[in-house]
Amino acid sequence: MTTPRVTAFTVPASSEDLTIVDNKLFKAICLHQILDPTNGGNRFCKLVLMAFMSVSLSVQIMQLVGLYFAVNDLQRFAFTTTTLSYAFLCMTKDYVLLAHADRLRDSLEVARFEFTSCGARDQRVVRRSRAVLSMVLRTFAMLSWSTCVIWALVPLFMMDEYLQVTNADDTVSRYRVTIFNMWLPVPVAVYNATPIWSLIYMVEVIACLFTSFSWLLFDSYVVTMCVTFNAQLRTVSASCATIGHRDCFASLSPHVCTGTHIIKIDDNSILSNCYDELIIHIKDNQNIIKKYDDFFEIIQPVVLFQIIAGSYSVITLIFLTALSYLMGWSIISGPVLKVFFGFLSLTFELFLYCYVFNHIETEKCKMNFGLYSSNWTAMDLKFKKTLLFAMNVNSAHRRVMKVTPTSIINLEMFANVMNMAYSIVSVLLNSRVQK
């Protein structure tokens, strides 16, 4: 009788440690409720998320119009395009979560320790991965919410400050500082009136919370899945390397001793056991790759959008941080802290994406090495042919996360983005200083 499989969301509370998923964090950020159809709050959470998406979409469409009136103000234009790109990115993430909740939940099955036979026997790798994943995600959550709080509080400490914006007709307008200073088709005097300012501020607080909440939901899922694939592939690869390496294969002599019995290295029962173990590992690897392909298909468009928007935002926020300091603001002043923490959060997010996808590809490439490290030289022709077939199948699976046909998402890409950011920001700052 086989044991029924259970997903990360249906296991009892006492069994939460049997999955790589940080269930406590998932519940705290409501990702558990959104993906779990048996939970009573599932429908409510989805409706709330859809309501926030509708409000955010209306606000961002208005900001697209407002870009025209800030086209002559580089600082304002850079800031607005950054917030716009991330707002649309977060709405895309929420749409994918809502539209593919069932498939995303099914993919989490791979996070079970016992998803593979070798994972059921040796859980050291997956347990270490779970601890690291929990630490990384909680650090990311803390940084994200800290940034959100700072952005929300800065306008309250700058209520007497004004933001100067050069309009399309070269006139300069002075607006009271809010979180995003969203554009409204009203005169400046009306915009600066306390009731209107308060209304704008409250709407922007909601938009700020929605943005942080959205990227935390989706990014937590993506990072969890990537760490899961990395751990499961590493577990299978390490287990493949042990096939045939038993005490009975300690030497290459034609006869070896196991306890009080002497057996031949070509004993049919031993070869059969090794062959069966190889087949089990191949099936485990195929199951992992199948889940990876499903995951890849769902999230690929969002990840590409993430890399593009993230790279642009990192560049603009570095520029705005340096520009605010050069304009005379203190390092601990509101405007500098605001854009600096935004830069930290988005850079950490971009690094996470590049890091986790880089290490999935590393472990996929190591799978063949694990198979090759088995004691295949002592096996029969049937074992060797099956091993070669498995290695060819692994080599043929070339599905990787790319931005362009030649640009793979990995740590090298992150380094290139940061190098490009330094070059572009240097040029922009020099042009501003010369003016």
Steps between C-alpha positions, in 0.01 A plus 500: 500500500648832398499808718285781355684816406413827668598849397673758715164660577302193607746349742401520869666761717722238662638406155595849379866415541471238225511761225751762389221760498504749787130453581504751787622776270257398225213529746624832637507661153171326397662301218383182672140627498512605134634166374306268732147436361388323820567807714200715591688823434598403146214680327524804727876543440455470125222759497710743706795451268281560194360818657850633565599414143205699364582806708869479410422465129284813506770699679779385269306579183468854630874511565571403140322820397694694761831396344441751222501788750834391649679424175736798547590402857748211490487433874121493508478299179744236628316464830155475339604245240660289775187495713286437192706205381491337844130563545420325171747224588325438832160491331638243257628290791161515670322402180723193460440400863124525460473351151733205564441433869417132442811431292723695738363302793558170320859597427563534873474122529865482396590676827413191705806330646366165381422611146799291394603160632847625591347801675300260715821320599738794540347837591816687594514714185132593495497583872802728463334663199184555701693683774684719249180573307316605814780737599521657152125546458453650844789739442345600167158547665649715776689715248191538280270608781768729648527673162122529481481659847780746422336605173167545678643705789734731307220738382379543861844634598512725192155659513647846451725393212417548134602308189591717202395353166593645162191471280487428128464875429816571707305653788584384852234379743541437872308206645480389861698179552309170506621143453490491119370852428247347265373731228144636512331725240446780754668839561804508726314696768230235516761220508677666794182555700507290818181297430613408146855434617368269773283313251791457260723385785251234613461365146877485464537318834262234367695481174829469691365220719355322196832516314700360793240233569483392135870460438540320835228246407633412158870523579464277806338235282763525224797490738345208690454299181850576372663400829282187498611395151860568595476284815312214334737486203798507735353217707435281196842576352680408824297182528576402139870525576467227765348236269722193504737648759423255779736304722468216252648728233782632711758341274512410135599140568267239353402380850428717803389430854177618664482374856552123494401457137712523189317616189596577144491857382286397205244325722165538327306601813743782580500625143121484496476703820736765360305513176170540688655778707616674182149481353352648819746789490429565132127514575564737791700727274228490232233589756704797618559620143129467421412720797775741395358527148152572636640764734712648221203528264291694753754749629727561199322815368492655849866423565602665173293808595660488846855503364429787260308713752742412780808595298347833397385576855839423653666742255249781560502462878881513513479817290229655722688412821821660376315799356312567825829500690666731245206740527587555866282252682660326798567127480246442780240737353161377384553519120837322513381226739188450291674430169792321669275244670310460176831430330595243769170313471494485121869411475457217751195380306690507169793317661268230636357429156843480338640289784227236520472446124879482474514217755218302342703482179810404699324203659342392170847486348631299797240228452701332225811517715309322776396225259854471366634474856306178558692173479386445143827330397408200716152470349365305206420635153133555583591735788752688287255554214231626738752731668612641165139551394423690823805724452396576140147589613640734766730665248209546259300698758623850425214704639652794683371838607622759248436867432638471147611191304854555628435668837435246778368612838788428736749675726699619200194690382466665842865609486446639149194696615690657789793585273263654246327694779831652609583608144157650427470679835848649458401647163168635634659659806774661293244649265302642795811645665606671176161672478 
